[in-house]
Amino acid sequence: TAGITQAPTSQILAAGRSMTLRCTQDMRHNAMYWYRQDLGLGLRLIHYSNTAGTTGKGEVPDGYSVSRANTDDFPLTLASAVPSQTSVYFCASSDSSGTGQDEQFFGPGTRLTVL
Amino acid sequence: GQNIDQPTEMTATEGAIVQINCTYQTSGFNGLFWYQQHAGEAPTFLSYNVLDGLEEKGRFSSFLSRSKGYSYLLLKELQMKDSASYLCAVMDSNYQLIWGAGTKLIIKP
């Protein structure tokens, strides 16, 4: 069972370049999320999608965009990378029923360094 | 603002018991989660509390007091593989998870 996959595993990117981080889940979960994790800080939500065709902004959306064309895929795009976007990026999904008791399942993460 | 506080680091001995505390102030409350994260890996779900009291799952237990904005994760019979970060997260009124910075637990033989 794959669960959630992310690609690439790691990447070094020159400032000003664009990049798309890929995320695919095979659990048919309706909700998907993108987080960044930085040392000393909690996971911070970048964007989310409650269902295919809809997206929403999280706590730190600036400089990032997402799309949700289908249930399985939720790519995250950095249009013009800056060094402050150096981080570990986690994609997650949940079978969101709106009751609150919906654990999120995480992908293995993408370690991005912007120079 | 919304805030989740937990200790940065704790040290415990193999075979012992350790309690990791979490206090929170959030806009609304729809449950509290604990996740485990080994270094270089993804977080994995440990427990969920929405009502006051203790939830027990094998060696791990989680407690919640909504009136005090307080939770703890209790780990018994510590094993070396329990060395990891433990993340506390609260689901707010918008059903978004607000995460603490995590507690790094170091287990010594």
Contacts between the chains, C-beta under 8 A, distances in Angstrom:
chain1	res1	chain2	res2	distance
A	40	B	8	8.0
A	40	B	101	6.0
A	41	B	101	5.7
A	42	B	4	6.5
A	42	B	87	7.2
A	42	B	89	7.7
A	42	B	98	7.6
A	42	B	99	3.4
A	42	B	100	5.2
A	42	B	101	4.8
A	42	B	102	6.8
A	43	B	43	7.5
A	43	B	87	7.3
A	43	B	89	7.7
A	43	B	97	7.7
A	43	B	99	4.2
A	44	B	99	7.4
A	45	B	96	6.3
A	45	B	97	7.3
A	48	B	96	7.4
A	58	B	96	7.2
A	90	B	42	6.2
A	90	B	43	7.5
A	96	B	95	7.3
A	98	B	95	6.5
A	100	B	30	3.5
A	100	B	31	4.3
A	100	B	50	6.2
A	100	B	91	5.1
A	100	B	95	6.5
A	101	B	31	6.2
A	101	B	48	5.7
A	101	B	50	6.7
A	103	B	33	6.9
A	103	B	45	4.2
A	103	B	48	6.7
A	104	B	45	7.4
A	104	B	97	6.9
A	105	B	45	7.6
A	106	B	42	3.8
A	106	B	43	5.2
A	106	B	44	7.3
A	107	B	42	6.3
A	108	B	41	7.2
A	108	B	42	5.5
A	109	B	41	7.9
A	109	B	42	5.8
